[in-house]
Amino acid sequence: MTDSPSASLLRTPGLVDGHIHPDKTSWGGPWLSRRPAASLADLIENDRATQAAYRSSVEDRAHALFTRALANGTFGMRAHVDVSSELGTANVEGVRAAAERFGEDLTVQIVAFPQFGLLTNPGTLDAMAAALASGADLVGGIDPGGIEGDLHGHLDAIFGLADRAGRDLDIHLHDGGEDGLAQIREIAKRTIASGRQGRVTIGHAFAVCDASLPSLGETLDRVAEAGIWIATCALGADPVPDLDRLEHHGVRVVAGSDGVRDSWSPFGTGSMVDRAHLLAYRTGALTDADLERAFRIASTAGAEMLGLTEITDWTERSDTRLEFDAQHIAQLVTDRPAPIRVLRGGREIR
């Protein structure tokens, strides 16, 4: 990524949100007051109640958020969308309908996400299989140990579904400590055994953020060997990875918004420039190179994960690009301006 020849006009590649939950957002609606939550289980139950109480549709709320994100230069998203025995495939269909309203301007990959449990919520695996025929692209998972209580049973189910459907996987993993690292190593083992190198993502992966864990180095080597992507969101008090260390081990990282103005959090703007800023801030970025890396993680790295070659192969002459009133990527990440022009395939979106 280089500076524009103009001192005040900076051209950059487009942005990619590598981990977002558009079916949960309240964007475009009235202010949502959040309930207290002391645990992951509390957050999930709060979300269940909030989703049931929304008066606007999944499609309308997701469309409002997508509109905001696209205006701020996001061309691609990895969207985790709830699927369960109670919800069926309705949320997937709503998010897919919202995405289709943008045509080729916005690329949305949908993960069928069993947030309310898979083995612990009978009927959800069948709903996930149906979701793959109703607009979902990838198979999701959630904390095989901490939520499901059955590491091998959960991974058997989601890898089996992915095998039958010929799909990739993107797995939420909040579990920390050595147990979290052991789960990550098992995912890496199964990724290699199934020939999915480069086609599996682990979201959050809080265990790899703990430098005190004895098996961290070994785990990162396994992750790199399997080509697993790590998606981080730099949220609030959540752990963030040591980017230098992951880079040293050859682990690839992408950034995402996670929840945007949903029951989990009042924060989020739909801007991946903002997210790059948060990632840089949380990881102690100081040099221009540190700030540029945060932008790269929020743009070309995510594009590589999604297979968006128009972003990964970007040059200043590309007809898919962003233009900012800024002199340098480092300044852009620090100041967080909105783009003054958003172009995809030569179409001016903003």
QUINOR-V29151 format. One record per helix or strand of 3 or more residues. SS is the DSSP state (alpha for helix, beta for strand). FROM is the first residue (numbers start at 0). TO is the last residue. Records with the same first field share a line. If there is no record, write none. Layout:
# QUINOR-V29151
SS->FROM-TO ; FROM-TO
This chain:
# QUINOR-V29151
beta->9-11 ; 14-19 ; 73-81 ; 106-112 ; 137-141 ; 168-172 ; 199-203 ; 228-231 ; 251-254 ; 320-323 ; 340-343
alpha->39-52 ; 57-70 ; 89-99 ; 102-104 ; 123-130 ; 150-164 ; 176-192 ; 205-208 ; 215-225 ; 242-247 ; 271-281 ; 287-296 ; 299-305 ; 308-311 ; 328-334
